[in-house]
Amino acid sequence: MSSTSCLAPPPLRLPCGRVRLPPPSAAAERPSLRFKPGGAAHTKGWRLVHISCFRQEQDVSTTSDDGTGFKYNEQAEISGDPDLKEEDCGSPNRDDQNYVKGDWFVRTHKIKENLRETISRFWNERWAVPWTGQTITQVMFLWIATFWLVGSWIVPFLAHAAGFSKETLTHRGQALYSLVTDITEGLAGIAILHQCLGRFRPLPPGWFEFKLKGKWHWDVALGCLLFPLVNLLSHINISLVHMSSGPVAGVSSVEQSIVARDPVAMALYAVVVTVCAPIWEEIVFRGFLLPSLTRYMPLPWSILLSAVAFALAHFNVQRVLPLIFLGVVMGGVFARSRNLLASTVLHSLWNGFVFLDLMK
């Protein structure tokens, strides 16, 4: 064997000519976001965004990086499992039911919170009261004294000096007498307020306001719906007075005029009960007393106490219960609207309701 036979064969050399490679395809220039499972990855699916409608314990998710800067979430594909139950795929009915229950819970909670906030705000509402309890007592004492003096002494004395006697007056004369008395009492009460509160002028906002604007009409309408209840309390009160040993009031001059069917007298009485009395009574009890009491007590107690004073000022035991309830209603309307026109209109409507009821 020659020595050259033991040498390794010479290495292969490529020809010097250029080898042309096929141009890269468009798919090779950019990473593909689609992966076809093959081989061992037969049971796996790849997604760029992992969106699962299955329960958490059924998700088997991992993260994979293919070296192109994109990360993919890998999850076991169980959609082809024949044993998959309908409740495992989203459970739309159950989700809807849970959403409805949660929505009702949120709404109920909001209603409770709003109601609690409204009650708290109503309880803690106050007026800016520049005077003290001494001024409140002074005004009310002077008003009661003036009310009694005007109705029992001053007007009768002036009528007697003019040659008239209330007992001998006709129905029209008595109606005119009542109108003059009521106007005098109202002017006297306003004069007392003006004199006692003069040193506190200018008054803070919210005092003695009569406003046409606002939504107070709805409060008045709601108060009118309670008139039958006030009437029921009136009948109950009358029954209780008859059962007790207390004195029973006689027939008023208003009722006598209605029985007589005197149109002029009835018109004069209508002015008294629907115009004059509501104006000055609301100025005193809702315009002054109720807001003044909020300096020392919560608003609901102020409404109740002013309603009791309003009922006692009528000096009629047969109407104490309905007048207290009516005073609470009118006080609530005034407190909501801060508008004396609202409570005055409601007061006038109630008096008109009673007047029409007597005419039946």
Residue pairs with C-beta under 8 A, 6 or more apart in sequence:
31 66
31 68
31 69
31 70
33 48
33 70
35 46
35 72
37 43
37 44
37 45
37 46
43 76
43 77
44 74
44 76
44 77
45 74
45 75
45 77
46 64
46 72
46 74
47 72
47 73
47 75
48 70
48 72
48 73
49 73
50 61
50 73
50 75
52 59
52 61
52 75
53 89
53 90
54 78
54 88
54 89
54 90
55 88
58 78
58 88
59 75
59 76
60 75
60 76
61 73
61 74
61 75
62 73
62 74
62 75
63 71
63 72
63 73
63 74
64 71
64 72
64 73
64 74
65 71
65 72
66 72
78 84
87 94
122 299
122 300
122 335
123 298
123 299
123 300
124 298
124 299
125 294
125 299
125 335
126 294
126 295
126 299
127 204
127 206
127 207
127 291
127 292
127 294
127 295
128 204
128 205
128 206
129 291
129 292
129 294
129 295
130 200
130 203
130 204
131 197
131 200
131 292
132 295
133 295
133 296
135 196
135 197
135 292
136 289
136 292
136 293
138 196
139 192
139 193
139 196
139 197
139 288
140 289
140 309
142 192
142 196
143 188
143 189
143 192
143 284
144 313
146 185
146 188
146 189
146 192
147 185
147 188
147 189
147 313
150 181
150 184
150 185
150 188
151 181
151 185
154 184
155 177
155 180
155 181
155 184
156 166
159 165
159 166
159 177
164 173
164 177
166 174
166 177
169 177
171 253
171 256
171 257
171 260
171 262
171 265
172 262
172 264
172 265
172 268
174 253
174 256
174 257
174 265
175 253
175 257
175 262
175 264
175 265
175 266
175 268
175 269
175 272
176 268
178 253
178 254
178 268
178 269
178 272
179 268
179 271
179 272
179 276
182 272
182 276
182 277
182 280
183 276
185 280
186 276
186 277
186 279
186 280
187 280
189 280
189 283
189 284
190 280
190 283
193 283
193 284
193 288
197 203
206 291
206 338
207 287
207 291
208 283
208 287
208 288
208 340
209 338
209 339
209 340
210 339
210 340
210 341
210 344
211 339
211 341
212 341
214 337
214 339
214 342
215 337
216 333
216 336
216 337
216 339
216 341
216 342
219 332
219 333
219 336
219 337
219 342
219 346
220 333
220 342
220 345
220 346
220 349
223 329
223 330
223 332
223 333
223 346
224 346
224 349
226 325
226 329
227 349
227 350
227 353
229 325
230 322
230 325
230 326
230 329
230 350
231 322
231 357
233 321
233 322
233 325
234 318
234 319
234 321
234 322
236 321
237 318
237 319
237 320
237 321
237 322
238 318
241 248
241 317
241 318
242 248
246 317
247 317
248 318
249 316
249 317
249 318
254 269
254 273
254 355
254 358
255 358
257 265
257 266
257 269
258 266
258 269
258 358
258 359
266 359
269 355
270 352
270 355
273 351
273 352
273 354
273 355
274 348
274 351
274 352
274 355
275 348
277 347
277 351
278 344
278 345
278 347
278 348
278 351
279 344
281 310
281 313
281 347
282 330
282 334
282 340
282 343
282 344
282 347
283 340
285 306
285 309
285 310
285 313
285 327
286 306
286 330
286 331
286 334
286 340
286 343
287 340
289 306
289 309
290 302
290 303
290 306
290 331
290 334
290 335
291 302
293 301
293 302
293 305
293 306
294 302
297 305
299 335
302 331
303 327
303 328
303 331
303 332
303 335
304 328
304 331
306 327
306 331
307 323
307 324
307 325
307 326
307 327
307 328
307 330
307 331
308 324
308 327
310 323
310 324
310 327
311 319
311 320
311 323
311 324
311 327
312 320
314 323
316 323
326 350
329 346
330 343
330 346
330 347
331 343
333 342
333 343
333 346
334 340
334 342
334 343
337 343
